Structures are given as C-alpha cells and as structure tokens.
Amino acid sequence: MSHVMNTYARQPVAFTHGDGVWLFDETGKRYLDALAGIAVSTLGHNHPKVVQAISRQAGKVLHTSNLYRIPLQERLADRLAEISAMDEVFFCNSGLEANEAAIKLARFYGHKKKGVDLPTIVVMEHAFHGRSLATLSATANRKAQAGFEPLVPGFLRVPYRDIGAVQQVAAHSRDVVAVMLEVLQGEGGVHVADAEYLCALRALCDERGWLLICDEVQCGTGRTGKWFGWQHCGARPDIMTVAKGLGSGVPIGACLAAGLARGLFQPGNHGSTFGGNPLACAAALATLDVIDETGLLDNAACVGNAIRNGFAVALAKVPGVVAIRGQGLMIGIELDRPCAELVEQALDAGFLINVTAGNVVRLLPALIFSDSDAQALVDGLAPLIRDFLSQ
C-alpha cells in the first residue's frame, strides 16, 4: 500500500524514460505524448540542451536563496521582459504561486494607489487559477472548492468573453481594482478569448484605472504560436503570470508587472524561498533559447492548425462532436457527453491525452511536435472518439 496521499485518480502506468514526444513504460511500451505533463514538457522529454543546462548548473550551485543576487535569475528576468514587453519579474515555483502574487499585487495596488478598503477583482466563469485559498476563490469550479469554505472574499464573477457583463460591474461597483482572466481557458474547456474581447477589456481597464491580469500559466511560453497568448492582439496586461512550460519540467513560475503595476512591491511585501533558484533559471533559459533558435513558435502555430484541421476532417459530421477549438498546440475537442473513459482507452492504444470540463478532450503536445506526429495523433485518436460516440 502506498503512503502517497490519495489526491489523484492516477492512471495505471508508470514511465521509466522519455525521448522527444515519446514516453516509455516499465514494460517498454511507448506512448505518443499529446499532454506534455499538462503543458509542462515544452521541449518534449530528454531534450539534450535542457539536460545539459540542468547538469551543468547542478555541478555548480542549486540554491542560495533570494537573500543574495542570482545572476541567472537576472538574465532570465531580462529575457522574459524582452519577449513580453513587461517591466518587472517576480519568480516563484508554480502557476498557483504566480497567480497568488498577482492577486496580492492587485490588492496592494487597490489599497496603496486607489484608496479602496475592499479591493475586488473581476474573475471569469469556468476559470481555473489554482488551489490555494485565494486562487481557489478566483477559480470557478465548485467541485474543487467544496469542503474548503469559507472562500476568500474580494472576487466578482462574470461570464467569459462577455464585455457587457464587465461594463455592468464597472457601472455598479466602486471597489473593483482589476480584471483577471486566462487568455485561453484550459481546465474550463479550452475556450479562446478573441482579440476584440481582449482589446475591449484593455480599454475598459485603462478607462477605469483597473489592472488587467492575464493568467498565461497554461497557454504561455509559446504554446499558442506566440510567446504569450495576449500577443495575438497586442493587449498587453499590467500583470501576467507564467509557469508550467517555462522550465520544461523543472518547477518555476513568474509574475510579471508593467504599467500601473510596476514598482509596487518593495522588500518585505512578498517573497519565495525557492523562487528563481539557479537550477530552475538555467532550465528556463535553455527552454527559451531552444524555442527561439529552432522556430518553435511557428511550429506550434502550424502543427496546431494541422491537428485541428485533421480532426475536423476525421470527425466531420460525426454525431456528438460539438466543437474543435483552440490556438496553436492547445486544443480541445468538445463532445456532447462526459468522456473521461477516453483517457484510459487512449492510454491502451498508446496515446496520452486528458479530458477537462467533463466532456472536452484536451491536447497539449510539446512544441516539438511534427507534422507526422500530428498525423499519427489524428489517425490514432479519431477512431477512438468515433467508436465512443457510436455506443
């Protein structure tokens, strides 16, 4: 009997090693990985440049704490600022921590700059921002929230992609200081915020003196075909959070600030013991270098289109297929019924996928996915979906 706390319904497989987009289990069976550790393994498995960067840094120093300068952290902050046009970076260890920092920063802004006693953040239906008490309160998942009440106050929820709902809030609440959203909702079912909506949010925040917070934990670091999802329309946020794929599997998160959010935090306002340690920063720098040097932003866009188009053809006119959507290598296939059993069926067939929101097959392949990988995924998974829907 395992002493691991029972917080996951784990699949009955353990992997011994990986190579590119493939994972191998204890029997030697290989699996095409279309999940990438839930958008974490950006460069696939065992990428030589990431392995080299981690190994080299492990032989020097792993951790010193943020009581001292960390040159690799400074380099990574500069690199992230360069590709995002943001101004400041706080490093932590996960998306949850990055979002927690964003919430704190918004509340701090409300108190210090707006004079608001009860700073409130507008959040979205179907959102998922984490499982700490504050991020769970910003999340719109009653199943995840159940049993952990009382939730943290200070959040107003509105429908996703409904600018009118946010405008209504603006007309009736004086306590709002920020709007927080995922540019692409992952756990909520792979819903994409269109350019018109994001630009309208940016304009409304500018008009009201609110902060715009973009949670790019899952969709950032090149997954959509741009470094960050908001760059498809140019609506730069005041606060942006990233994590998951930033370190290609080494835990690292970051909360970036610009505009009205710049310069707010000072020593003592926030912190992290492990955040931005030399090992994590080495992995992140290697990840960003490989993405840039090998054209993986364009690859994510092109291969993502190939996957969506492939499924659109393979599942055309199949009863029960509601929608095929996404951006880059963040793809959702919505069905008209719960479909969690497809995860195990795909596993048996040698494919790693995920189901989110109960009825959406979620695909998050590594950015190194090729056209042939895309074809193999469509050819293998589409028949499983057709068979499932025919039952």
Secondary structure as the mmCIF struct_conf table of DSSP 4:
data_model
#
loop_
_struct_conf.conf_type_id
_struct_conf.id
_struct_conf.beg_label_comp_id
_struct_conf.beg_label_asym_id
_struct_conf.beg_label_seq_id
_struct_conf.end_label_comp_id
_struct_conf.end_label_asym_id
_struct_conf.end_label_seq_id
BEND BEND1 VAL A 4 VAL A 4
BEND BEND2 ASN A 6 ASN A 6
BEND BEND3 PRO A 12 PRO A 12
STRN STRN1 PHE A 15 ASP A 19
STRN STRN2 GLY A 20 GLY A 20
TURN_TY1_P TURN_TY1_P1 VAL A 21 VAL A 21
STRN STRN3 TRP A 22 ASP A 25
TURN_TY1_P TURN_TY1_P2 GLU A 26 THR A 27
BEND BEND4 GLY A 28 GLY A 28
STRN STRN4 ARG A 30 ASP A 33
BEND BEND5 ALA A 34 LEU A 35
HELX_RH_AL_P HELX_RH_AL_P1 ALA A 36 ALA A 39
TURN_TY1_P TURN_TY1_P3 VAL A 40 VAL A 40
TURN_TY1_P TURN_TY1_P4 THR A 42 LEU A 43
STRN STRN5 HIS A 45 HIS A 45
BEND BEND6 ASN A 46 ASN A 46
HELX_RH_AL_P HELX_RH_AL_P2 PRO A 48 ALA A 58
TURN_TY1_P TURN_TY1_P5 GLY A 59 LYS A 60
BEND BEND7 LEU A 62 LEU A 62
TURN_TY1_P TURN_TY1_P6 ASN A 66 LEU A 67
BEND BEND8 TYR A 68 TYR A 68
HELX_RH_AL_P HELX_RH_AL_P3 PRO A 71 SER A 84
STRN STRN6 GLU A 88 CYS A 92
BEND BEND9 ASN A 93 SER A 94
HELX_RH_AL_P HELX_RH_AL_P4 GLY A 95 TYR A 109
HELX_RH_PI_P HELX_RH_PI_P1 GLY A 110 LYS A 114
BEND BEND10 ASP A 117 LEU A 118
STRN STRN7 THR A 120 MET A 124
TURN_TY1_P TURN_TY1_P7 GLU A 125 HIS A 126
BEND BEND11 ARG A 131 SER A 132
HELX_RH_AL_P HELX_RH_AL_P5 LEU A 133 ALA A 138
BEND BEND12 THR A 139 THR A 139
HELX_RH_AL_P HELX_RH_AL_P6 ARG A 142 GLN A 145
TURN_TY1_P TURN_TY1_P8 ALA A 146 GLY A 147
BEND BEND13 PHE A 148 PHE A 148
HELX_LH_PP_P HELX_LH_PP_P1 GLU A 149 GLU A 149
BEND BEND14 PRO A 150 PRO A 150
HELX_LH_PP_P HELX_LH_PP_P2 LEU A 151 VAL A 152
BEND BEND15 PRO A 153 PRO A 153
STRN STRN8 PHE A 155 VAL A 158
TURN_TY1_P TURN_TY1_P9 TYR A 160 ARG A 161
HELX_RH_AL_P HELX_RH_AL_P7 ILE A 163 HIS A 172
BEND BEND16 ARG A 174 ARG A 174
STRN STRN9 VAL A 176 GLU A 182
BEND BEND17 VAL A 183 VAL A 183
STRN STRN10 LEU A 184 GLN A 185
TURN_TY1_P TURN_TY1_P10 GLY A 186 GLY A 189
STRN STRN11 HIS A 191 VAL A 192
HELX_RH_AL_P HELX_RH_AL_P8 ALA A 195 ARG A 208
TURN_TY1_P TURN_TY1_P11 GLY A 209 GLY A 209
HELX_LH_PP_P HELX_LH_PP_P3 TRP A 210 TRP A 210
STRN STRN12 LEU A 211 ASP A 215
TURN_TY1_P TURN_TY1_P12 VAL A 217 THR A 224
BEND BEND18 GLY A 225 PHE A 228
HELX_RH_3T_P HELX_RH_3T_P1 GLY A 229 HIS A 232
TURN_TY1_P TURN_TY1_P13 CYS A 233 GLY A 234
BEND BEND19 ASP A 238 ASP A 238
STRN STRN13 ILE A 239 VAL A 242
HELX_RH_3T_P HELX_RH_3T_P2 LYS A 244 GLY A 247
TURN_TY1_P TURN_TY1_P14 SER A 248 GLY A 249
BEND BEND20 VAL A 250 VAL A 250
STRN STRN14 GLY A 253 ALA A 257
HELX_RH_3T_P HELX_RH_3T_P3 GLY A 259 ALA A 261
TURN_TY1_P TURN_TY1_P15 ARG A 262 GLY A 263
TURN_TY1_P TURN_TY1_P16 PRO A 267 GLY A 268
BEND BEND21 ASN A 269 ASN A 269
BEND BEND22 THR A 273 PHE A 274
TURN_TY1_P TURN_TY1_P17 GLY A 275 GLY A 276
HELX_RH_AL_P HELX_RH_AL_P9 PRO A 278 GLU A 293
TURN_TY1_P TURN_TY1_P18 THR A 294 GLY A 295
HELX_RH_AL_P HELX_RH_AL_P10 LEU A 296 ALA A 314
TURN_TY1_P TURN_TY1_P19 LEU A 315 LYS A 317
TURN_TY1_P TURN_TY1_P20 PRO A 319 GLY A 320
STRN STRN15 VAL A 321 GLN A 327
TURN_TY1_P TURN_TY1_P21 GLY A 328 LEU A 329
STRN STRN16 MET A 330 LEU A 335
BEND BEND23 ASP A 336 ARG A 337
TURN_TY1_P TURN_TY1_P22 ALA A 340 ALA A 340
HELX_RH_AL_P HELX_RH_AL_P11 GLU A 341 ALA A 349
TURN_TY1_P TURN_TY1_P23 GLY A 350 GLY A 350
STRN STRN17 PHE A 351 LEU A 352
STRN STRN18 ASN A 354 THR A 356
TURN_TY1_P TURN_TY1_P24 ALA A 357 ASN A 359
STRN STRN19 VAL A 360 LEU A 363
TURN_TY1_P TURN_TY1_P25 LEU A 367 ILE A 368
HELX_RH_AL_P HELX_RH_AL_P12 ASP A 371 SER A 390
#
